[in-house]
């Protein structure tokens, strides 16, 4: 159960104002950590760090374990002499929205060059650390490296459209691939190594500042991923390796046809027989990256919406049982008590709430949702349980300013009655209400701290907009004045961080 009143900021790595067109794990990330420290924040929430797949979505990743190579800081590689500083300085350096095709085209050749230089020249402790990384992570790294090389060879085609020998992982074909593409495979290994090195350096910096990282695990994985290619027996696939059923959500007030996500569903019976080993590995590995884990679509662990793969929409689906408590009890037996946050938004049945409470997980409350009909008042602060996490909005919502501008008079009048007339804007009125609430954790998107409108929205669900996952914060936006305002609010709402002890450790946020 959560034990410390705390506050923090939601900002994905892509949104940092790093050099080179996309946020990365270099200087801008460390500067943001310093900003959080100055602002007396205890939490930094990020979205999944995995290599993005369809639509550049971090929730449609090509691996449940690998890191996104585009997050690697070229500046840090140049400091280590793996690439020339002049080449890094010459990169396009827009701080506008991420242009993914351009960033990939410009950055990947430089990353590959740095990899070749390391593989050729590394010696001593660097070489030892690299070889240890490969040994420790071989259980997922080797298959991901093969998958990544093949995916590029076949120009991004899903693995089920590769030649049969590769789609079905015929041993002789994979042996030949290892021999013919040895350098490419080694480059993939190196990029995963340096991603982890840079992330661990950033996390250590946060730890010294008393900042915990909230990571994010999507319940489902993408069909076009190394995980499904490597472990087809764990998923509801037919003999032709095509999905039999896929995940989504049923029709609701927001969509007449629901949402057909397309992720294959798990064979929970097979996973249960194996002691949920794949999921236990996944969570154990995630805890190398973060301190607290947000479980996306927690409802799916209780029941999920099963859609026949032949159906073009989510209309003709049905609710089927998930693993429920059984999975979490198995994880707890192997890993101990786990620092989970349950994303329990949307249409949630009493059974989901009961399971969450039995497992003593905090749920989520989104303040933007509270100002409609009386049934929505569970999202207003006076209704929050202590064991919960409050957000003004999430990555799937409009910014608070954008929400306010699009709200009708009914919603605005209720918000004014509850919040008062904000002298410094609706976003800060919402932030204060969230910070002052009983919820033990409070997380605010950086866009709301900066009072930005819909132009800064991170994602519009069920859309293929080029603007999704692309927003970036301007350089110079994180001023001392903003940090001071956040710090005073953290103090007045009893959310000051727990500072590191003399041995550099920070207090645990979760206790039995």
ABEGO torsion letter per residue (X at the ends): XBABBBBBBBBBAAABABBGGBBBABAAAAAAAAAAAAAGBABBBBBBABBBBBGGBAABBABAABBBAAABBAAAAAAAGABBAAAAAABBABABBBBAAAAAAAAAAAAAAAAAAAAAABBEAAAAAAAAAAAAAAAAAAAAAAAAAAAAAAGGBBAAABBAAAAAGBAAAAAAAAAAAAAAAAAAAAAAAAAAAAAAAAAAAAAAAGBBBBBBBBABBBABBAAAAABAAABBBBAAGBBABBBEBBBBAABAAEBBAGBBBBBAAAAAAAGGAAAAAAAAAAAAABABBBBBGAAAAABBBBBBAABABAABBBBBBBAEAAAAAAAAAAAEBBBBBBBABEBBBAAAAAAAAAAGBBBBBBAAAAABBAAAAAABAAABBABBBBBABBAABBBAAAAAAABBAAAAAAAAAAAEBBAAEAAAAAAAAAAABABABBBBBAAAAAGBBAAABABBBGBABAABGABBBBBGABBAAAAAAAAAAAAAAGABBBBBBAAGBBBBABBX
